[in-house]
Amino acid sequence: MSSQDDFALMLGNAALTVWGDIPRELQEALFEHAMRGKDDLQRTKLAKLLHERHPRTMHPARPAD
């Protein structure tokens, strides 16, 4: 594994740890970047993991723009 991969793993683990304290807009941006090019099953699995670890991230739907 390269140094970049090591740092990405460390940063990802840190994000998982503090996810519930991150503002919603940043959570959404990180989630979308992480899921870029991924299928719906992967998106669902990550969303479920985040909601199970941080119940406070279960926000109501955003109002329509």
Order of alpha helices (4+ residues) and beta strands (2+ residues): alpha-alpha-alpha
